[in-house]
Amino acid sequence: MPKVVVVYLSTSGNTKAMADAIAEGVASRNVDVSVVSFHEAKMEDIKSADSIAIGSSTFHYKMLPPMGKFIDSLAKANVKGKTGAAFGSYGWSGEAPVMIAEKMRALGMKVIDPVLRIQYQPAEKDLEECKRLGKDIANEVKKKYTKPGSNPKHEPISPHEVKMGEGGH
Ligand SMILES: Cc1cc2nc3c(=O)[nH]c(=O)nc-3n(C[C@H](O)[C@H](O)[C@H](O)COP(=O)(O)O)c2cc1C
């Protein structure tokens, strides 16, 4: 049974709302999913997951240092080859999700491109975009459990990135 873990850092709930919507998308494809704040994430859950989605909002043009340390610590969880996805809410520059994806790639993970960034509080259309990413993650992990020679129907990976609104650059 494929399993996905969604880990987030969120100071005022914006990235958490994204994490919950991504998980909803994963669950809608009948894939087991859990959502957890990064400081409550358990290494054994990360180890047993087929895919890890990690989200962080951007502060002072980067992710907060504890999140960076958490991702670096995943080297011990043998995440090489697992599917990764990066996301996060931002205000004006939005570097954190890009940095998360870079760290995931450095760990040998297969990262879904592009990262998903939403400006400030996600609107309904943004949450739909998050659900879409969740469905794409589910489709990716299901591939691993498909017997060679069978002919599964997989929906194509969609472009996730939400365009920066006014004030973005
Ligand atoms: C002190 C502070 C610094 C911030 N620095 C940045 C920044 O450098 N770039 C950016 O895009 N957003 C920045 N933001 C905006 C947050 O990323 C944004 O409010 C985001 O929606 C917070 O999401 P969260 O509730 O998931 O933490 C900053 C916000 C605060 C309060």
The ligand as a Tripos MOL2 file, in Angstrom:
@<TRIPOS>MOLECULE
LIG
   31    33     1     0     0
SMALL
NO_CHARGES

@<TRIPOS>ATOM
      1 C1          9.2230   38.5820    9.5920 C.3       1 LIG1
      2 C2          8.7220   38.1130    8.2500 C.ar      1 LIG1
      3 C3          9.6130   37.9470    7.1950 C.ar      1 LIG1
      4 C4          9.1530   37.5250    5.9430 C.ar      1 LIG1
      5 N1         10.0410   37.4010    4.9080 N.ar      1 LIG1
      6 C5          9.5880   37.0220    3.6760 C.ar      1 LIG1
      7 C6         10.4900   36.9400    2.5840 C.ar      1 LIG1
      8 O1         11.6960   37.1830    2.6890 O.2       1 LIG1
      9 N2          9.9780   36.5630    1.3870 N.ar      1 LIG1
     10 C7          8.6670   36.2730    1.1900 C.ar      1 LIG1
     11 O2          8.2620   35.9140    0.1040 O.2       1 LIG1
     12 N3          7.7710   36.3530    2.2230 N.ar      1 LIG1
     13 C8          8.2050   36.7270    3.4490 C.ar      1 LIG1
     14 N4          7.3150   36.7980    4.4850 N.ar      1 LIG1
     15 C9          5.8880   36.5140    4.2560 C.3       1 LIG1
     16 C10         5.4660   35.0860    4.6710 C.3       1 LIG1
     17 O3          6.1910   34.1200    3.9470 O.3       1 LIG1
     18 C11         3.9540   34.9440    4.4040 C.3       1 LIG1
     19 O4          3.2540   35.7840    5.3130 O.3       1 LIG1
     20 C12         3.4050   33.5520    4.4580 C.3       1 LIG1
     21 O5          2.0820   33.5650    3.9690 O.3       1 LIG1
     22 C13         3.4060   32.9550    5.8510 C.3       1 LIG1
     23 O6          2.9110   31.6470    5.7560 O.3       1 LIG1
     24 P1          2.7130   30.6710    7.0070 P.3       1 LIG1
     25 O7          1.4730   31.0920    7.7220 O.co2     1 LIG1
     26 O8          2.5630   29.3110    6.4260 O.co2     1 LIG1
     27 O9          3.9680   30.7770    7.8460 O.co2     1 LIG1
     28 C14         7.7620   37.2400    5.7410 C.ar      1 LIG1
     29 C15         6.8780   37.3870    6.8280 C.ar      1 LIG1
     30 C16         7.3370   37.8140    8.0620 C.ar      1 LIG1
     31 C17         6.3470   37.9630    9.1970 C.3       1 LIG1
@<TRIPOS>BOND
     1     1     2 1
     2     2     3 ar
     3     2    30 ar
     4     3     4 ar
     5     4     5 ar
     6     4    28 ar
     7     5     6 ar
     8     6     7 ar
     9     6    13 1
    10     7     8 2
    11     7     9 ar
    12     9    10 ar
    13    10    11 2
    14    10    12 ar
    15    12    13 ar
    16    13    14 ar
    17    14    15 1
    18    14    28 ar
    19    15    16 1
    20    16    17 1
    21    16    18 1
    22    18    19 1
    23    18    20 1
    24    20    21 1
    25    20    22 1
    26    22    23 1
    27    23    24 1
    28    24    25 2
    29    24    26 1
    30    24    27 1
    31    28    29 ar
    32    29    30 ar
    33    30    31 1
@<TRIPOS>SUBSTRUCTURE
     1 LIG1         1 GROUP 0 **** ****
